[in-house]
């Protein structure tokens, strides 16, 4: 961990470094996990105290996404489990795609530490 960075507890994903700010943006910020399932967009993002899973639905007439549901979880495994559980509604292939994407995102997140 770089000098001056502070660790925040973050369940299985381990401690999260405080980001170095430049121009108002965090240099090492990975960004949220986003997974597109047809017109549905799932976003998973961790904060300092909770994890949020949002479900958005694309509305072609207005050409925008509408928020369908937002859930907050204490632990990342709960949020990831909820995402994967909901992905099963689209069948095994979609669930496997979501799991693969989530795994890649976690790998990238781990590599920035």
MOPAC internal coordinates of N, CA, C and O (Angstrom, degrees):
PM7 1SCF
backbone

  N    0.0000 0     0.00 0     0.00 0    0    0    0
  C    1.4465 1     0.00 0     0.00 0    1    0    0
  C    1.5166 1   108.52 1     0.00 0    2    1    0
  O    1.2310 1   119.44 1   -45.12 1    3    2    1
  N    1.3568 1   118.68 1   134.88 1    3    2    1
  C    1.4476 1   121.10 1  -178.83 1    5    3    2
  C    1.5178 1   111.99 1   -63.61 1    6    5    3
  O    1.2310 1   121.27 1   -25.39 1    7    6    5
  N    1.3137 1   115.18 1   154.61 1    7    6    5
  C    1.4573 1   120.88 1   177.93 1    9    7    6
  C    1.5175 1   108.99 1   -60.17 1   10    9    7
  O    1.2310 1   120.77 1   -44.92 1   11   10    9
  N    1.3172 1   116.12 1   135.08 1   11   10    9
  C    1.4559 1   121.60 1   178.07 1   13   11   10
  C    1.5196 1   114.21 1    87.70 1   14   13   11
  O    1.2310 1   119.64 1   169.38 1   15   14   13
  N    1.3352 1   118.29 1   -10.62 1   15   14   13
  C    1.4649 1   120.61 1   178.63 1   17   15   14
  C    1.5157 1   108.86 1   -81.32 1   18   17   15
  O    1.2310 1   120.94 1   -34.80 1   19   18   17
  N    1.2956 1   115.80 1   145.20 1   19   18   17
  C    1.4520 1   120.22 1   178.70 1   21   19   18
  C    1.5112 1   109.32 1  -113.31 1   22   21   19
  O    1.2310 1   120.94 1   -33.90 1   23   22   21
  N    1.3131 1   115.81 1   146.10 1   23   22   21
  C    1.4638 1   121.10 1   179.71 1   25   23   22
  C    1.5112 1   109.52 1   -95.44 1   26   25   23
  O    1.2310 1   121.14 1   -37.08 1   27   26   25
  N    1.3171 1   115.43 1   142.92 1   27   26   25
  C    1.4580 1   121.58 1   175.29 1   29   27   26
  C    1.5155 1   106.54 1  -120.48 1   30   29   27
  O    1.2310 1   119.36 1   -44.17 1   31   30   29
  N    1.3464 1   118.83 1   135.83 1   31   30   29
  C    1.4592 1   119.09 1   179.02 1   33   31   30
  C    1.5238 1   109.85 1   -61.57 1   34   33   31
  O    1.2310 1   120.95 1   -36.88 1   35   34   33
  N    1.3422 1   115.80 1   143.12 1   35   34   33
  C    1.4524 1   119.36 1  -174.97 1   37   35   34
  C    1.5256 1   112.45 1  -151.95 1   38   37   35
  O    1.2310 1   120.20 1  -139.89 1   39   38   37
  N    1.3360 1   117.22 1    40.11 1   39   38   37
  C    1.4625 1   122.84 1   176.21 1   41   39   38
  C    1.5211 1   111.49 1    53.58 1   42   41   39
  O    1.2310 1   119.24 1    42.30 1   43   42   41
  N    1.3407 1   119.05 1  -137.70 1   43   42   41
  C    1.4597 1   121.30 1  -174.55 1   45   43   42
  C    1.5175 1   113.89 1   -66.74 1   46   45   43
  O    1.2310 1   120.07 1   157.21 1   47   46   45
  N    1.3030 1   117.46 1   -22.79 1   47   46   45
  C    1.4550 1   119.17 1  -179.14 1   49   47   46
  C    1.5185 1   111.23 1   -77.50 1   50   49   47
  O    1.2310 1   119.97 1   178.36 1   51   50   49
  N    1.3162 1   117.66 1    -1.64 1   51   50   49
  C    1.4595 1   121.92 1   176.12 1   53   51   50
  C    1.5153 1   111.82 1    77.08 1   54   53   51
  O    1.2310 1   120.93 1     6.00 1   55   54   53
  N    1.3217 1   115.83 1  -174.00 1   55   54   53
  C    1.4599 1   118.88 1  -179.39 1   57   55   54
  C    1.5229 1   110.94 1   -69.32 1   58   57   55
  O    1.2310 1   120.87 1   -34.09 1   59   58   57
  N    1.2886 1   115.94 1   145.91 1   59   58   57
  C    1.4612 1   121.83 1   179.05 1   61   59   58
  C    1.5199 1   108.16 1  -106.65 1   62   61   59
  O    1.2310 1   120.68 1   -49.96 1   63   62   61
  N    1.3261 1   116.31 1   130.04 1   63   62   61
  C    1.4577 1   120.40 1   178.84 1   65   63   62
  C    1.5116 1   110.66 1   -70.45 1   66   65   63
  O    1.2310 1   121.00 1   -31.66 1   67   66   65
  N    1.3210 1   115.69 1   148.34 1   67   66   65
  C    1.4489 1   119.25 1   168.96 1   69   67   66
  C    1.5175 1   106.62 1   -72.01 1   70   69   67
  O    1.2310 1   120.54 1   -44.25 1   71   70   69
  N    1.3016 1   116.57 1   135.75 1   71   70   69
  C    1.4614 1   120.61 1  -176.40 1   73   71   70
  C    1.5164 1   111.32 1   -77.46 1   74   73   71
  O    1.2310 1   120.93 1   -35.13 1   75   74   73
  N    1.3198 1   115.82 1   144.87 1   75   74   73
  C    1.4496 1   121.81 1   172.63 1   77   75   74
  C    1.5177 1   106.65 1   -81.16 1   78   77   75
  O    1.2310 1   120.35 1   -51.73 1   79   78   77
  N    1.3168 1   116.93 1   128.27 1   79   78   77
  C    1.4550 1   120.16 1  -176.04 1   81   79   78
  C    1.5294 1   111.17 1   -93.35 1   82   81   79
  O    1.2310 1   120.95 1   -41.66 1   83   82   81
  N    1.3229 1   115.79 1   138.34 1   83   82   81
  C    1.4544 1   121.58 1   174.87 1   85   83   82
  C    1.5200 1   106.58 1  -147.51 1   86   85   83
  O    1.2310 1   120.88 1   -59.51 1   87   86   85
  N    1.3001 1   115.92 1   120.49 1   87   86   85
  C    1.4577 1   119.87 1   179.08 1   89   87   86
  C    1.5173 1   112.73 1    63.31 1   90   89   87
  O    1.2310 1   119.69 1  -152.59 1   91   90   89
  N    1.3232 1   118.21 1    27.41 1   91   90   89
  C    1.4575 1   121.44 1   178.56 1   93   91   90
  C    1.5163 1   114.45 1    85.36 1   94   93   91
  O    1.2310 1   119.70 1   175.51 1   95   94   93
  N    1.3362 1   118.18 1    -4.49 1   95   94   93
  C    1.4579 1   121.45 1  -179.88 1   97   95   94
  C    1.5166 1   110.17 1  -118.06 1   98   97   95
  O    1.2310 1   120.75 1   -34.14 1   99   98   97
  N    1.3080 1   116.17 1   145.86 1   99   98   97
  C    1.4636 1   121.11 1   177.88 1  101   99   98
  C    1.5252 1   108.48 1   -75.26 1  102  101   99
  O    1.2310 1   120.35 1   -52.00 1  103  102  101
  N    1.3285 1   116.93 1   128.00 1  103  102  101
  C    1.4561 1   121.26 1  -179.01 1  105  103  102
  C    1.5232 1   112.28 1   -65.30 1  106  105  103
  O    1.2310 1   120.04 1   141.41 1  107  106  105
  N    1.3351 1   117.53 1   -38.59 1  107  106  105
  C    1.4632 1   119.54 1  -174.21 1  109  107  106
  C    1.5200 1   112.87 1  -105.07 1  110  109  107
  O    1.2310 1   119.91 1  -163.41 1  111  110  109
  N    1.3113 1   117.78 1    16.59 1  111  110  109
  C    1.4580 1   120.53 1  -178.65 1  113  111  110
  C    1.5183 1   109.82 1   -73.36 1  114  113  111
  O    1.2310 1   120.52 1   -55.47 1  115  114  113
  N    1.3072 1   116.62 1   124.53 1  115  114  113
  C    1.4628 1   122.66 1  -179.19 1  117  115  114
  C    1.5251 1   110.96 1   -74.61 1  118  117  115
  O    1.2310 1   120.17 1   143.98 1  119  118  117
  N    1.3027 1   117.29 1   -36.02 1  119  118  117
  C    1.4500 1   120.54 1  -175.05 1  121  119  118
  C    1.5140 1   110.33 1    94.52 1  122  121  119
  O    1.2310 1   120.26 1   -13.30 1  123  122  121
  N    1.3076 1   117.10 1   166.70 1  123  122  121
  C    1.4690 1   120.58 1  -178.47 1  125  123  122
  C    1.5204 1   111.71 1   -73.54 1  126  125  123
  O    1.2310 1   121.31 1   -17.31 1  127  126  125
  N    1.3310 1   115.09 1   162.69 1  127  126  125
  C    1.4546 1   121.51 1   173.05 1  129  127  126
  C    1.5248 1   106.70 1   -83.52 1  130  129  127
  O    1.2310 1   120.34 1   -48.95 1  131  130  129
  N    1.3226 1   116.96 1   131.05 1  131  130  129
  C    1.4561 1   121.58 1   177.21 1  133  131  130
  C    1.5186 1   108.38 1  -127.99 1  134  133  131
  O    1.2310 1   120.93 1   -46.87 1  135  134  133
  N    1.3172 1   115.82 1   133.13 1  135  134  133
  C    1.4633 1   121.09 1   179.44 1  137  135  134
  C    1.5174 1   108.96 1  -133.62 1  138  137  135
  O    1.2310 1   120.55 1   -56.78 1  139  138  137
  N    1.3363 1   116.55 1   123.22 1  139  138  137
  C    1.4556 1   123.32 1  -179.37 1  141  139  138
  C    1.5218 1   109.57 1   -93.08 1  142  141  139
  O    1.2310 1   120.14 1   -51.67 1  143  142  141
  N    1.3111 1   117.35 1   128.33 1  143  142  141
  C    1.4601 1   123.35 1   177.84 1  145  143  142
  C    1.5274 1   107.37 1  -129.43 1  146  145  143
  O    1.2310 1   120.52 1   -94.46 1  147  146  145
  N    1.3276 1   116.61 1    85.54 1  147  146  145
  C    1.4578 1   119.89 1  -175.52 1  149  147  146
  C    1.5162 1   109.81 1    67.48 1  150  149  147
  O    1.2310 1   120.58 1    54.10 1  151  150  149
  N    1.3307 1   116.49 1  -125.90 1  151  150  149
  C    1.4704 1   121.01 1   177.36 1  153  151  150
  C    1.5264 1   112.11 1   -81.79 1  154  153  151
  O    1.2310 1   120.47 1   172.86 1  155  154  153
  N    1.3203 1   116.71 1    -7.14 1  155  154  153
  C    1.4633 1   122.19 1  -176.76 1  157  155  154
  C    1.5305 1   110.64 1   -93.21 1  158  157  155
  O    1.2310 1   120.62 1   -43.97 1  159  158  157
  N    1.3219 1   116.42 1   136.03 1  159  158  157
  C    1.4571 1   122.52 1   177.11 1  161  159  158
  C    1.5260 1   107.82 1  -122.55 1  162  161  159
  O    1.2310 1   120.94 1   -53.98 1  163  162  161
  N    1.3194 1   115.80 1   126.02 1  163  162  161
  C    1.4538 1   122.16 1   178.61 1  165  163  162
  C    1.5231 1   108.59 1  -107.19 1  166  165  163
  O    1.2310 1   120.12 1   -46.43 1  167  166  165
  N    1.3203 1   117.39 1   133.57 1  167  166  165
  C    1.4541 1   121.80 1   178.67 1  169  167  166
  C    1.5232 1   108.24 1  -127.42 1  170  169  167
  O    1.2310 1   121.13 1   -51.75 1  171  170  169
  N    1.3253 1   115.44 1   128.25 1  171  170  169
  C    1.4621 1   122.86 1   178.89 1  173  171  170
  C    1.5170 1   107.38 1  -121.04 1  174  173  171
  O    1.2310 1   120.40 1   -54.96 1  175  174  173
  N    1.3256 1   116.84 1   125.04 1  175  174  173
  C    1.4557 1   120.27 1  -177.87 1  177  175  174
  C    1.5137 1   110.19 1  -144.86 1  178  177  175
  O    1.2310 1   121.31 1   -40.07 1  179  178  177
  N    1.3158 1   115.10 1   139.93 1  179  178  177
  C    1.4582 1   121.17 1   179.83 1  181  179  178
  C    1.5080 1   111.46 1  -102.79 1  182  181  179
  O    1.2310 1   121.32 1   -42.27 1  183  182  181
  N    1.3102 1   115.09 1   137.73 1  183  182  181
  C    1.4519 1   121.16 1   175.02 1  185  183  182
  C    1.5123 1   109.66 1  -109.71 1  186  185  183
  O    1.2310 1   120.50 1    10.08 1  187  186  185
  N    1.3005 1   116.64 1  -169.92 1  187  186  185
  C    1.4609 1   119.84 1  -178.76 1  189  187  186
  C    1.5265 1   111.81 1   -72.51 1  190  189  187
  O    1.2310 1   120.03 1   155.14 1  191  190  189
  N    1.3291 1   117.55 1   -24.86 1  191  190  189
  C    1.4678 1   119.46 1  -177.92 1  193  191  190
  C    1.5200 1   114.39 1  -125.15 1  194  193  191
  O    1.2310 1   119.74 1   168.40 1  195  194  193
  N    1.3210 1   118.10 1   -11.60 1  195  194  193
  C    1.4637 1   118.92 1  -178.00 1  197  195  194
  C    1.5249 1   110.75 1  -155.60 1  198  197  195
  O    1.2310 1   121.33 1    -9.39 1  199  198  197
  N    1.3351 1   115.06 1   170.61 1  199  198  197
  C    1.4548 1   123.05 1   178.04 1  201  199  198
  C    1.5133 1   107.82 1  -119.66 1  202  201  199
  O    1.2310 1   120.21 1   -41.90 1  203  202  201
  N    1.3116 1   117.21 1   138.10 1  203  202  201
  C    1.4560 1   122.38 1  -176.76 1  205  203  202
  C    1.5278 1   109.18 1  -117.65 1  206  205  203
  O    1.2310 1   121.10 1   -46.45 1  207  206  205
  N    1.3225 1   115.49 1   133.55 1  207  206  205
  C    1.4536 1   122.67 1   172.71 1  209  207  206
  C    1.5237 1   106.67 1  -117.24 1  210  209  207
  O    1.2310 1   120.84 1   -61.08 1  211  210  209
  N    1.3263 1   116.00 1   118.92 1  211  210  209
  C    1.4621 1   120.82 1  -179.77 1  213  211  210
  C    1.5205 1   109.42 1  -116.91 1  214  213  211
  O    1.2310 1   121.53 1   -39.23 1  215  214  213
  N    1.3108 1   114.69 1   140.77 1  215  214  213
  C    1.4615 1   122.19 1   176.58 1  217  215  214
  C    1.5215 1   107.37 1  -115.33 1  218  217  215
  O    1.2310 1   120.68 1   -56.31 1  219  218  217
  N    1.3211 1   116.31 1   123.69 1  219  218  217
  C    1.4563 1   121.53 1   179.24 1  221  219  218
  C    1.5237 1   109.24 1  -121.13 1  222  221  219
  O    1.2310 1   120.47 1   -29.32 1  223  222  221
  N    1.3036 1   116.71 1   150.68 1  223  222  221
  C    1.4586 1   122.15 1  -179.04 1  225  223  222
  C    1.5245 1   108.44 1  -124.98 1  226  225  223
  O    1.2310 1   120.75 1   -52.08 1  227  226  225
  N    1.3357 1   116.16 1   127.92 1  227  226  225
  C    1.4582 1   120.54 1   179.90 1  229  227  226
  C    1.5155 1   110.07 1   -75.26 1  230  229  227
  O    1.2310 1   121.02 1   -50.29 1  231  230  229
  N    1.3216 1   115.65 1   129.71 1  231  230  229
  C    1.4582 1   122.48 1   178.27 1  233  231  230
  C    1.5304 1   107.34 1  -108.33 1  234  233  231
  O    1.2310 1   120.12 1   -74.60 1  235  234  233
  N    1.3440 1   117.37 1   105.40 1  235  234  233
  C    1.4652 1   120.14 1  -174.91 1  237  235  234
  C    1.5337 1   114.87 1   -61.56 1  238  237  235
  O    1.2310 1   120.15 1   144.83 1  239  238  237
  N    1.3158 1   117.32 1   -35.17 1  239  238  237
  C    1.4768 1   119.41 1  -178.11 1  241  239  238
  C    1.5197 1   112.11 1   -61.68 1  242  241  239
  O    1.2310 1   120.93 1   135.48 1  243  242  241
  N    1.3219 1   115.83 1   -44.52 1  243  242  241
  C    1.4643 1   119.54 1  -178.90 1  245  243  242
  C    1.5289 1   111.96 1   -93.03 1  246  245  243
  O    1.2310 1   120.85 1   172.35 1  247  246  245
  N    1.3308 1   115.99 1    -7.65 1  247  246  245
  C    1.4632 1   122.97 1  -179.97 1  249  247  246
  C    1.5377 1   110.88 1    56.32 1  250  249  247
  O    1.2310 1   121.19 1  -130.84 1  251  250  249
  N    1.3299 1   115.32 1    49.16 1  251  250  249
  C    1.4689 1   120.71 1   178.33 1  253  251  250
  C    1.5194 1   109.95 1  -151.31 1  254  253  251
  O    1.2310 1   121.60 1   -14.81 1  255  254  253
  N    1.3161 1   114.53 1   165.19 1  255  254  253
  C    1.4605 1   120.79 1   176.90 1  257  255  254
  C    1.5222 1   109.43 1   -94.90 1  258  257  255
  O    1.2310 1   121.09 1   -40.76 1  259  258  257
  N    1.3238 1   115.52 1   139.24 1  259  258  257
  C    1.4575 1   122.00 1   175.77 1  261  259  258
  C    1.5174 1   108.14 1  -111.85 1  262  261  259
  O    1.2310 1   120.37 1   -45.29 1  263  262  261
  N    1.3041 1   116.90 1   134.71 1  263  262  261
  C    1.4574 1   120.25 1   179.23 1  265  263  262
  C    1.5234 1   109.39 1   -75.65 1  266  265  263
  O    1.2310 1   121.17 1   -55.72 1  267  266  265
  N    1.3260 1   115.37 1   124.28 1  267  266  265
  C    1.4555 1   121.93 1  -179.08 1  269  267  266
  C    1.5238 1   110.22 1   -94.48 1  270  269  267
  O    1.2310 1   121.17 1   137.78 1  271  270  269
  N    1.3328 1   115.36 1   -42.22 1  271  270  269
  C    1.4548 1   119.63 1  -175.27 1  273  271  270
  C    1.5298 1   108.75 1  -155.44 1  274  273  271
  O    1.2310 1   121.07 1   -33.22 1  275  274  273
  N    1.3223 1   115.55 1   146.78 1  275  274  273
  C    1.4585 1   121.50 1   173.40 1  277  275  274
  C    1.5263 1   106.75 1  -139.63 1  278  277  275
  O    1.2310 1   121.55 1   -52.75 1  279  278  277
  N    1.3261 1   114.63 1   127.25 1  279  278  277
  C    1.4617 1   120.53 1  -179.95 1  281  279  278
  C    1.5204 1   108.77 1  -125.26 1  282  281  279
  O    1.2310 1   120.91 1   -34.33 1  283  282  281
  N    1.3150 1   115.87 1   145.67 1  283  282  281
  C    1.4612 1   121.85 1   179.66 1  285  283  282
  C    1.5182 1   108.65 1  -115.05 1  286  285  283
  O    1.2310 1   120.99 1   -42.54 1  287  286  285
  N    1.3326 1   115.72 1   137.46 1  287  286  285
  C    1.4565 1   122.33 1  -178.42 1  289  287  286
  C    1.5216 1   109.35 1  -129.49 1  290  289  287
  O    1.2310 1   120.95 1   -29.91 1  291  290  289
  N    1.3069 1   115.78 1   150.09 1  291  290  289
  C    1.4594 1   120.56 1   179.18 1  293  291  290
  C    1.5252 1   110.90 1   -77.56 1  294  293  291
  O    1.2310 1   120.24 1   142.66 1  295  294  293
  N    1.3186 1   117.14 1   -37.34 1  295  294  293
  C    1.4642 1   121.67 1  -173.77 1  297  295  294
  C    1.5240 1   110.53 1  -117.43 1  298  297  295
  O    1.2310 1   119.91 1   -33.51 1  299  298  297
  N    1.3295 1   117.78 1   146.49 1  299  298  297
  C    1.4651 1   119.80 1   178.77 1  301  299  298
  C    1.5212 1   113.05 1   -63.26 1  302  301  299
  O    1.2310 1   119.67 1   148.42 1  303  302  301
  N    1.3262 1   118.24 1   -31.58 1  303  302  301
  C    1.4724 1   119.42 1  -179.93 1  305  303  302
  C    1.5259 1   110.84 1   -65.96 1  306  305  303
  O    1.2310 1   120.05 1   147.64 1  307  306  305
  N    1.3392 1   117.51 1   -32.36 1  307  306  305
  C    1.4620 1   120.21 1   177.20 1  309  307  306
  C    1.5248 1   110.56 1   -67.89 1  310  309  307
  O    1.2310 1   120.77 1   134.49 1  311  310  309
  N    1.3259 1   116.14 1   -45.51 1  311  310  309
  C    1.4649 1   120.90 1  -179.45 1  313  311  310
  C    1.5235 1   110.60 1   -64.79 1  314  313  311
  O    1.2310 1   120.19 1   136.06 1  315  314  313
  N    1.3292 1   117.24 1   -43.94 1  315  314  313
  C    1.4663 1   121.23 1   178.90 1  317  315  314
  C    1.5267 1   110.35 1   -64.42 1  318  317  315
  O    1.2310 1   120.44 1   139.01 1  319  318  317
  N    1.3149 1   116.77 1   -40.99 1  319  318  317
  C    1.4661 1   120.97 1   177.91 1  321  319  318
  C    1.5140 1   112.07 1   -62.44 1  322  321  319
  O    1.2310 1   120.53 1   139.93 1  323  322  321
  N    1.3342 1   116.59 1   -40.07 1  323  322  321
  C    1.4673 1   120.25 1   177.59 1  325  323  322
  C    1.5244 1   110.60 1   -64.60 1  326  325  323
  O    1.2310 1   120.40 1   136.93 1  327  326  325
  N    1.3345 1   116.84 1   -43.07 1  327  326  325
  C    1.4624 1   120.42 1   177.96 1  329  327  326
  C    1.5259 1   110.96 1   -61.07 1  330  329  327
  O    1.2310 1   120.63 1   130.84 1  331  330  329
  N    1.3196 1   116.40 1   -49.16 1  331  330  329
  C    1.4673 1   119.71 1  -178.50 1  333  331  330
  C    1.5274 1   111.37 1   -65.60 1  334  333  331
  O    1.2310 1   120.44 1   141.70 1  335  334  333
  N    1.3270 1   116.77 1   -38.30 1  335  334  333
  C    1.4618 1   120.01 1   177.71 1  337  335  334
  C    1.5210 1   111.87 1   -61.39 1  338  337  335
  O    1.2310 1   120.34 1   139.00 1  339  338  337
  N    1.3283 1   116.96 1   -41.00 1  339  338  337
  C    1.4672 1   120.55 1   179.63 1  341  339  338
  C    1.5197 1   111.77 1   -72.90 1  342  341  339
  O    1.2310 1   120.62 1   152.82 1  343  342  341
  N    1.3337 1   116.42 1   -27.18 1  343  342  341
  C    1.4680 1   119.37 1   179.94 1  345  343  342
  C    1.5301 1   111.47 1   -68.72 1  346  345  343
  O    1.2310 1   119.73 1   157.59 1  347  346  345
  N    1.3352 1   118.11 1   -22.41 1  347  346  345
  C    1.4641 1   121.32 1   179.21 1  349  347  346
  C    1.5262 1   112.14 1   -64.78 1  350  349  347
  O    1.2310 1   119.99 1   158.37 1  351  350  349
  N    1.3276 1   117.62 1   -21.63 1  351  350  349
  C    1.4674 1   120.55 1   178.50 1  353  351  350
  C    1.5314 1   111.08 1   -60.79 1  354  353  351
  O    1.2310 1   120.35 1   153.32 1  355  354  353
  N    1.3364 1   116.94 1   -26.68 1  355  354  353
  C    1.4528 1   121.69 1   179.59 1  357  355  354
  C    1.5206 1   113.53 1   -88.49 1  358  357  355
  O    1.2310 1   120.37 1  -178.30 1  359  358  357
  N    1.3276 1   116.90 1     1.70 1  359  358  357
  C    1.4546 1   121.08 1  -179.88 1  361  359  358
  C    1.5212 1   112.48 1   102.21 1  362  361  359
  O    1.2310 1   121.47 1    -8.36 1  363  362  361
  N    1.3151 1   114.79 1   171.64 1  363  362  361
  C    1.4637 1   121.29 1  -174.97 1  365  363  362
  C    1.5293 1   111.84 1   -62.60 1  366  365  363
  O    1.2310 1   120.07 1   137.51 1  367  366  365
  N    1.3283 1   117.46 1   -42.49 1  367  366  365
  C    1.4650 1   119.97 1  -178.11 1  369  367  366
  C    1.5248 1   111.51 1   -61.27 1  370  369  367
  O    1.2310 1   120.09 1   136.31 1  371  370  369
  N    1.3265 1   117.44 1   -43.69 1  371  370  369
  C    1.4690 1   120.87 1   179.39 1  373  371  370
  C    1.5199 1   110.77 1   -65.54 1  374  373  371
  O    1.2310 1   120.55 1   139.84 1  375  374  373
  N    1.3289 1   116.55 1   -40.16 1  375  374  373
  C    1.4660 1   120.23 1   178.79 1  377  375  374
  C    1.5292 1   110.23 1   -63.45 1  378  377  375
  O    1.2310 1   120.74 1   139.64 1  379  378  377
  N    1.3235 1   116.18 1   -40.36 1  379  378  377
  C    1.4732 1   119.86 1   178.11 1  381  379  378
  C    1.5214 1   110.94 1   -66.15 1  382  381  379
  O    1.2310 1   119.94 1   141.40 1  383  382  381
  N    1.3400 1   117.72 1   -38.60 1  383  382  381
  C    1.4679 1   121.17 1   176.72 1  385  383  382
  C    1.5251 1   110.99 1   -62.30 1  386  385  383
  O    1.2310 1   120.75 1   136.07 1  387  386  385
  N    1.3275 1   116.17 1   -43.93 1  387  386  385
  C    1.4670 1   120.35 1   178.99 1  389  387  386
  C    1.5252 1   110.55 1   -63.31 1  390  389  387
  O    1.2310 1   120.40 1   135.98 1  391  390  389
  N    1.3261 1   116.85 1   -44.02 1  391  390  389
  C    1.4706 1   120.90 1  -179.70 1  393  391  390
  C    1.5213 1   111.01 1   -63.54 1  394  393  391
  O    1.2310 1   120.52 1   138.81 1  395  394  393
  N    1.3206 1   116.61 1   -41.19 1  395  394  393
  C    1.4689 1   120.92 1   179.36 1  397  395  394
  C    1.5370 1   110.33 1   -64.31 1  398  397  395
  O    1.2310 1   120.55 1   133.63 1  399  398  397
  N    1.3177 1   116.55 1   -46.37 1  399  398  397
  C    1.4679 1   120.64 1   178.65 1  401  399  398
  C    1.5169 1   112.19 1   -62.03 1  402  401  399
  O    1.2310 1   120.52 1   137.91 1  403  402  401
  N    1.3256 1   116.61 1   -42.09 1  403  402  401
  C    1.4579 1   120.96 1   179.01 1  405  403  402
  C    1.5190 1   110.70 1   -64.67 1  406  405  403
  O    1.2310 1   120.40 1   139.58 1  407  406  405
  N    1.3172 1   116.84 1   -40.42 1  407  406  405
  C    1.4616 1   121.24 1   178.19 1  409  407  406
  C    1.5360 1   111.12 1   -62.88 1  410  409  407
  O    1.2310 1   120.35 1   137.53 1  411  410  409
  N    1.3323 1   116.93 1   -42.47 1  411  410  409
  C    1.4626 1   120.89 1   178.33 1  413  411  410
  C    1.5267 1   111.13 1   -64.01 1  414  413  411
  O    1.2310 1   120.38 1   139.36 1  415  414  413
  N    1.3344 1   116.88 1   -40.64 1  415  414  413
  C    1.4633 1   121.79 1   179.38 1  417  415  414
  C    1.5272 1   110.59 1   -63.23 1  418  417  415
  O    1.2310 1   120.59 1   135.72 1  419  418  417
  N    1.3364 1   116.47 1   -44.28 1  419  418  417
  C    1.4653 1   120.32 1   179.53 1  421  419  418
  C    1.5246 1   110.36 1   -64.09 1  422  421  419
  O    1.2310 1   120.37 1   139.98 1  423  422  421
  N    1.3343 1   116.90 1   -40.02 1  423  422  421
  C    1.4639 1   121.06 1   177.85 1  425  423  422
  C    1.5220 1   110.98 1   -60.37 1  426  425  423
  O    1.2310 1   120.20 1   135.93 1  427  426  425
  N    1.3263 1   117.22 1   -44.07 1  427  426  425
  C    1.4735 1   121.12 1   177.66 1  429  427  426
  C    1.5201 1   110.78 1   -65.15 1  430  429  427
  O    1.2310 1   120.70 1   139.29 1  431  430  429
  N    1.3185 1   116.27 1   -40.71 1  431  430  429
  C    1.4656 1   120.89 1   178.98 1  433  431  430
  C    1.5259 1   110.12 1   -61.89 1  434  433  431
  O    1.2310 1   120.43 1   136.63 1  435  434  433
  N    1.3176 1   116.79 1   -43.37 1  435  434  433
  C    1.4588 1   121.79 1   179.00 1  437  435  434
  C    1.5289 1   112.10 1   -64.42 1  438  437  435
  O    1.2310 1   120.38 1   143.92 1  439  438  437
  N    1.3210 1   116.88 1   -36.08 1  439  438  437
  C    1.4609 1   120.55 1  -176.97 1  441  439  438
  C    1.5193 1   113.59 1   -72.83 1  442  441  439
  O    1.2310 1   119.75 1   163.52 1  443  442  441
  N    1.3373 1   118.09 1   -16.48 1  443  442  441
  C    1.4673 1   120.80 1   179.62 1  445  443  442
  C    1.5124 1   112.42 1   -86.19 1  446  445  443
  O    1.2310 1   120.30 1   177.23 1  447  446  445
  N    1.3031 1   117.03 1    -2.77 1  447  446  445
  C    1.4720 1   119.56 1  -179.83 1  449  447  446
  C    1.4862 1   112.05 1   -84.46 1  450  449  447
  O    1.2310 1   120.10 1   180.00 1  451  450  449

